Amino acid sequence: MSAPAPSMYSEAATALATDLGLSKGRANLEVFAAAVQDLAEADRDVLAVTSDSRGSGKLGPFGQALPRQIVEVGIAEQNLVGVAAGLASTGKIVFAVSPACFLATRALEQVKNDVAYSDNPVTLVGISAGVSYGALGSTHHSLHDFAALRAINNVEVCAPADNFEAEQAVRYAAAADRPVYLRFGKAPLYDLPSDAPVQPARARVLREGGDGAFLASGETVIHALLAAEHLAREHGVQCRVASLPSIKPLDTDEVATAAVTGAVVTVEEHMVTGGLGEACAASLLQAGLAPRLRIAGIPDEYTVTGSQADIFRHYGLSMEGLADTMRSILGH
């Protein structure tokens, strides 16, 4: 029997989440698979195209129920994107599913030319994103996808933070008339305390506070929220927390609102280069705003080897690490 996967959260973080009444949901990958199957059962023009990732994409039930609506191209990411673009050009609603590390880099030219430049409304689905593959190491980590895809015109970039955001994002992408990149991890996630609808390019504010602000995306959002609650209880520091599922386009209004607190920590499961933090920094400077700013992410190095939880703790993306970062810029 294999050992259970290490928890994404420390004992203190788990206890705090429980005290806040947060419940553990499913992995966003599972939510994606259920939502796209639901869409496909209602509309036979909805297709899934995979690169030997039917299992890891949780699309086994989809393939069994709708075998004529799933296309398997094998381990050939460039072909995956080219086929998906061709199908989309005929009016099909296409989800191109592949591990994020290969989809966003190996197939980058096809994303640029066949999807974005040709304006084919493919939904690119990067699975097992960030450091979800854990000990498989840097070859399988996707820490450059935000940077690569943000630089390509005509592609929206989205990283949902919980099951609610994930389902909303899938349905938004299916209805969009433009290319969208969706990023999903493997870990079961806590449901965030907000039922505000997910709107294109808009943040979801999870907590109010005037001493500082966390701006986070994807699976790091819950860690930022727990860090803010920890700071409030242990140090009397009140921090605003917002989930930014849309990396591009960015909710610049929320970024400006966060700046009013005077101290902003951006949080992402991505290199500090080219991701959410740099997007927020550019937005702040162009608006003439200059709060104290820290970008919490993976530095310019190949990651340490370990589980997703190990890597989060090592790079200060856990509740404790983010609380320490906020305290350091507040001088608290």
NORDA-V333559 format. One record per backbone hydrogen bond with DSSP energy under -1.0 kcal/mol. CO is the residue of the C=O (numbers start at 1). NH is the residue of the N-H. Records with the same first field share a line. If there is no record, write none. Layout:
CO->NH  NH
This chain:
10->14
11->15
12->16
13->17
14->18
15->19
16->20
17->22
18->21
23->191
26->189
27->31
28->32
29->33
30->34
31->35
32->36
33->37
34->38
35->39
36->40
37->41
38->42
39->43
43->46
45->93
47->95
48->71
49->97
50->73
53->57
54->59
55->58
59->63
60->64
61->65
62->66
66->69
69->48
71->50
74->76
76->80
77->81
78->82
79->83
80->84
81->85
82->86
83->87
84->88
85->89
87->90  92
88->91
93->47
94->123
95->49
96->125
97->51
98->127
99->102  103
100->104
102->107
105->108
107->111
108->112
109->113
110->114  115
111->116
112->117
115->120
116->119
120->122
122->180
123->96
124->182
125->98
126->184
127->100
129->132
130->142
131->134
133->136
134->137
137->140
143->271
144->148
145->149
146->150
147->151
149->152
156->181
157->247  248
158->183
159->218
162->166
163->167
164->168
165->169
166->170
167->171
168->172
169->173
170->174
171->175
179->156
180->124
181->158
182->126
184->129
189->25
192->194
199->202
204->243
207->241
212->240
213->265
214->242
215->267
216->244
217->220
218->221
220->224
221->225
222->226
223->227
224->228
225->229
226->230
227->231
228->232
229->233
230->234
231->235  237
238->211
240->214
241->206  207
242->216
243->204
245->159
248->157
250->252
251->255
252->256
253->257
254->258
255->259
258->261
259->262
262->292
263->213
264->294
265->215
266->296
267->217
268->270
270->298
275->279
276->280
277->281
278->282
279->283
280->284
281->285
282->286
283->287
284->289
285->288
292->264
294->266
296->268
298->272
299->301
307->311
308->312
309->313
310->314
311->315
312->317
313->316
318->322
319->323
320->324
321->325
322->326
323->327
324->328
325->329
326->330
327->331  332
